[in-house]
Amino acid sequence: MKSLSILAAIFALVSSALAAEMEPIATDMEPLAKEYLLLELSLGQHDPAQVDAYFGPDTLKAQAEEEQLPLKDIDLRAQALAEKLESMEESDIDPLRLKNLQLRLMALRTRAAMNLGNKLPFDQESRLLFDAVAPAYGAEHFADILAQIDALLPGDAPLPERVTAFRERFVIPPDRVGYIFTAALEECRRRTLEHIDLPKHESFEIEYVTDKPWSAYNWYEGNSHSIIQVNTDLPIYIDQAVDLGCHEGYPGHHTYNALIEQNLVRGKGWWEFSLYPLFSPQSLIAEGSGNYGVDLAFPGKERIEYERNHLFPLAGLDPTDADRYYRLLELRGQLDYAINEAARKYLDGEFTSEQAQEWLINYALDTPEKAEKRISFFDTYRSYVINYNYGKDLVAAWVEQDATTSNERWEQFTRLLSSPLSPSDLSPP
C-alpha cells in the first residue's frame, strides 16, 4: 500500500534514533506492534485526546512519558515502521491486520501533522484519520424531511421553535435521570447478553458530569471494565436513555472494547489493539456500531414499546402523544447529515461559528444551546463527526448485506466487533 506514504511530503525530517529495545518477543510482529504502541503513547504526550484507552504494557507508557519524543521524531519513526510493514510478505501477517495497522499509522502521522499546525480540508482529513469520506448534501436534500416535520407539528411559530416546544414535554426530570439511565442500560445489557458472550467479569460504572462537548463518553479501562459518563449540561430526553445505554454500553462501546480485548489482544496477542487511538479508523467502527447497536437491540417497534411501558412511567411522563414524538425522532434522524455539513463548512472556513449554529438550528432542528455545544465539539474533534451517521450507515450495510434474520444480524455484528476490519472494508451504503 504505497499510498500510505502520502504524508511524507508534509515534513522535511531528519533521521532519529532507532526504536527502544523491547522485551523478548513471542512473534515477529510483536516488536513492530509495540513500537507502534510507543509512538501512539508518545503522541498522547502532545495530544491528550489521542489515546482514548490503553491497557497494554505499563513499561511502554512509562517509556513514552520518560522519552517525550518530539512530534517530528514520532512522524519519522512512524514512517519507518510503515515501510517495514510494506516490505513484509503476505504470509507473515494477516492481511486485515496489516491493513489496519497501516491505516493506524497513516492516522497517527496525520494527527502529528495537525498538532504541528498543518490543517487539511475536511474530507481529506476524514479520509486520512478515519478511512472514510462522508457524502455531502446541500440544503435541498433536507427540504422534504423538514416539510414532513412541519406537517407533523403545525403552527405559526418557526419550525425549530415548534420542535423544541414539543420535545420539552419529553424531558426526563433531573432528579430521575440516574434512575432511568441505569434501568435503560441494564435492559440494553440484558438484550445484548442474549446474543453475545462477554467475559464473565465484565463491568461498568456510571458517572454524571458537566461542562463537556459531548453528551456521553465511554472510558474503557481494560479487563472488560468501563466508566460511562453522562453529561447533564443540557436537558436529557426520554429516548436518550436507550440511545446512550446502547451506544456507550451494550452492544456499543463497552461491548466492542471488551470483545477486542478478549479476541484480538488476549486471544491472538495482537498488541496494537491494546490501545484505542481516538483519531483513527477504529473510531468509525466504534461510533457506527454504537449507533447501529440501538436498532439491533431494539428492532422494529420494540424500543417504542419498552420506553412507553417502562421508561415513561419511571420518568412521570405522559405517553399520550408518544406516537407523534417517535415519528418526529424518525424524521429528525434523517437530518443527521446536516450536522456533517455544518462541520464541513465551518471547519473549511465557509461558515462562521454563527452561520454554522444557524444552519444547525434550521436544518438539524437543534436548540440554540445544542447548536452552540456542537460548535464546541467541532472545534475539539473536527471531522470526527462523520463517524456517527456515516459510520452507522456503513456498519448497517455491512451487517445486513447477507443477514436476513435477527440472529444472523447479531452474528455479523459480533464478527465485526471481534475483527480488525477497517471502514474501507465495509460495503458502501
N, C-alpha and C positions, 0 to 999 in steps of 0.2 A: 504494500500500500504506500507507494512513493508519495502520494498526495498528502500524507500526514506530515511532510516536512514543510507545509505551507507557511508556517510561521518563521522559518529560518531567516527570512529577509527582514523581520521586524527588528532584530537586534544585530549590532556589529559586536560580536562577543569574542573574548579571548579565552584561551583554554583554562580549565580549572582543575582542581585536584581530583584524583580518582576517587571512586566511591569508597566509603569507610569499610574497613574489614568487617566481614559478617561472621556470625557464629557458624559452626559446622552445618552443612546443608544436607537435606534429605533428597532433593531433586535438583536438576539443572536449572529449573525455573525459580527455585526459592530465592537465590541471591538477587535475581532480577526483580522479583516481586517485592523483596524487602528494600531494594534500592528505590523502587517506586514509592513505597510507603514513606521512606525517609524524605523524599522530595515533597510529597504531599504535606507531611508534617512540618517540613521547613517552610513551605508556602504559607501554612497556617500561622507561622510566627509573624508574617507580614499582613495576613488577611484572615482575621478571626472568624469570618463566616465560611471559610473554605472547608474546614473539616467538621462535618456535621456529626459524625460518630466515629469512634475509634476504639477497637477492643483487641488490637494486636499487641506485639511485644512491647513492654514498657521501656526496654533498652533503646528502641528506636525513637520513642518520644523524648527520652532524656537526651539522646544524641542530637536530635533536632534543636532542642532548647539550648544545648551547650554550644553547638556549632554556629547557629544563627547565620545560615548561608544567605548571601546576598541574592536578590531576585535574578540577576543576570547569571549567576552560577547555577541557580536552580534550573533555569531555562537550558543552559548548556548541557548540564548533566541529563536533563530530560530528553534533549535531542540525541545525546549519545546512547541513551537507553532505547529510544525509539529505533535507532539504526541497528542496534543489536537484535531487536525483535524482528526487524525487516529481513535480517540475514538468516533467521532460523529456518530450518527445514519444516515442512508441514507435519512431518512425522514426530517432531519434537514437542509439539504443543497442540492442544485442542484448538481448532480454528476459530471457534466462537470466543474462546478465552483470549486468544491472540488479538483478535479484532477489538474486543472490549478494552484490553489494556492499552492498545494503540490509541483508541479514541479517548481514553482517560488521560493519556499523555498529551494529546492534542489539546484537550480542555485545560489541563494544568498549565501548559505553555501559554494558552490564550489568556488565562486568568493572571498569570505572572505579567504578561504584557500589559494587561489592563491596569494592574497595580503600579506599573511603571509610567502610567499616563496615556497609554495608547487606547484610543476609542475607535470602535468598529461600528459600522452600520448595524442596525437592529437584527436584520435577517442573517447577516454574516456572523455576527456574534452568537446567535442562537444555534447556527449550524456548527460552529467550532466548539461551543460549550456543550450543547445538548444533542448534537447529531440530528437535528431536525429544523425545518423552516415551516412555520405555520402559514396557512393560506391567508391572503389579505382580502378584506371586504370593505367596500365603500358604504356610504350611508344608505344607499338604495337597497342594499341587501337586507337591512333591518326594518324597512318601511312596512312590509306586510305583517311582520310579527308585532310591531308597535300598533298597527291598525287593529289587530285582533285583541290586543290588551285594552285598547281604547274602547272597543265594543264590550269587552268583559266588565269594565269599570267605567260606565258612562258618567258624565258630569261636566260641569263648566270649568272647573279648575284645570290647570296644566296637568298633563298625564303623569309626570313624575310625582306631583303632589298628591294626586288621587291614589297612586300606587302606595306611596308612603303612608297615607292615612289609613288605607285598607289593611296594610301589613301590620300596623301598630296594634291591631286587635289580636295579633297572634304572637306578641312578645311574651317571653317567659318572665314572670315576676322575679326580680333579682334574688329574693330570698329562697327561690325554688330551683335556681339554675343548677346548683351542685347535685341536688337530689335527682333531678330529671336527667342530667347528663350521665350520672352514674348508672341509672336504670337503662338508658339507651345503650350505653357502652356494653353493659352486661348482656343485653339482648343481641347486639352485634357479635359479641364473643360467642354466645350460645349457638347462633346460626352458623358461624364460621367453623366452630369445632365439630359440627355435624359433617363437614366435608374435608377439613384439613387437619392432619395430625401435627400438632405443635409439641415442642418439648414439654414434658410434664411439669417442669418447674417454671414455665414462662409466667411473667407477672408484669404489672404496671402500677404506677401511681398517678393520681390526678392532682394538678395544681392550678390555681386560678390567679392570673397575673393581669397587669395593666401596662399601658404605655409601650405597646408593641405594634409593629407594622402589619402583623398577621393576625388572623382570628384564632388559630390554634397551632400547636407545634408538638411534634414527637421527638424527644431526645432519647435516642437508643443508647443504652449503656453497656451492651454486651450481656452474655449469659442469659439471653432471652428476657431481658428486663428493660422497660421503657418508663420514662417520665413524660406524661402527656399534659401539656399546659394549655389552658383555655384563656383567651384574652377577653376580659369583661369591659373593655373601653366603650364598646357600642352595645346597643340592645341585642339580645340573643333571641332569635325567633324559634318557634317550636320545632320547625323542620331541621334546624341546625344541630339539634341533639343527635339525631341519627346520622346526619351528614358527617359531623365531626367524629362521632363514635366509630363509624366505619372507616373514614378516611385516615384518622390518626391511629386507630387501633386495629380493628378486625373487620374485614380482611385486608386492611390497608397497611400503613407504615410499620406498625409493630409486627404484624404477621410477616411482611416482606423481609424485614431485617432479621427476624428470628429464623426464617427459612434459609436466607442467605448464609447466616452464621452456621446453622446446622448442616446444610448440604454442601456448600462450597468451601467454607473455611475449615470447619471441623471434619466434614466428610471427605473432602478432596485435598485439603491442605493448600488451597489457593489463597495465599496470604493477602493478596491485593484487596480481596473483598472484606478484610477486617477493618477497612477504612471506607467510609462513605463520604466522598467529596461532593459537597452541595452543588458546585458548579461543574457538573459532568453529565454525561448521558444517563447515568443511573437515576438522576432526578426526574427525567421524563417518564421512565418506567415507574418510579415510585409514586409520583403525583397522578399519573394517568391511571395506574392500578388502584390507587386510593379512591379516586372518584368513581371509577367503574365498579369498584367493590360495593358501593352503596346499592346499585341496581342489581348486583349479583346476590347480595344477601337479602334484599327485599324486592323480589321480582314482581312485576305487574302491579296489582292493587294491594299487595301485602304491606307495603310501607304505609299507605294511607290508612289501612285498617288498623295497623299496630299503633300508629300515632293517635288516631282518633279514639281508639278504645282504651289506650293505656296512658299516653303522654298528655293528651288534652285534659283528662280528669286530674292528673297529678299537678298540672300547671294551673288548674282552675280556669281553663279557657272554654269558651262556648264553641262547640263544634258545628253549630247550625250552618254556618257558611263555609265549612271546610272544603266542600267540593269546588267552590269557586276559587278558594285560596290555592288549592293544589293545581288547578288549571292555570292560575297565574304563575305558579312556580314553574310549571312545564314550559310556558311561553317565555318567561324570563331566562330560563336555561338556554333557550335558543338565541339569546342575545349575548352569550358569553364571549363570542369572538369580538364584540365591540370593545371589550376590555383590552384585548391584544392590540386593536387599532389605536386606542388611546395611548398605550405604552409605546408602540412603534413610532407614532407621530411625535410624541413627547420626547422620547429619547433620541430620535433623529433630528430634533430641532424644528419640526414643522408646527408643533403646538407649544405654546407656553403652558405653564402649570395651570393657569386659569382656564385656558382653552381646553386642556385635557379634562379638567374637572367638569366643565360644561358639557363636553362630549359624553362623559360617563353618566351624568345626570340625565341627559336627553336620550341616549342610545342604550345604556346598560340599566337605566332607571335606578341608579344609586341615589341614596340620600346625599345631601351636600357633605355630611360628616363622613360617610363611607367613601365618597369620591376623594376627599382630602386624604383619607387613610390609604387609598390605593396609590396616590401620588407618592406617599412615603414609601410604599412597597416598591414602586418603580425605581425610585432613587436608590434604594438599598439593593434590590435583587435584579433590576434591569430586565433582560429578556427572559428571565426565569418564568415569567407569567404564562408563556405558551405551554408549559408543562401540564397545566391543569386541564385546559379544554382540548388542545390538540393531542396531548398525551392520552386523555381519556378516549378520544376517537381512534387513535392508533391501537391502543390496547383492546378496545371493543372489537375492532375489525379483525385483529389477530386471533383473539379468543373465539370469536363467533364464526370464523370462516369455515370451519369444518365441524362445529359443535351444534347439534340440533336439540339437545336436551339440557336440562339444568345440571345434571351430573356431569355431562361432557364439558359444559362451560366451566364448572368448578375444577375439573381435571386439567383443562387447558390453562386456566388461571393459575393453578398451583404450579404447573410446569414453568410458566413464565416467571413466577416469583422464586423459583428454585434454580434459575439458569443464568448464564452470562449473556443472554440476548441483549442486543443494543437496539435503540429506536429504529435505525435503518434496516434492521432485520424484520420489523413488523410490517404487515401489509398496509398500504395507504388506505384511508377510509373511503 
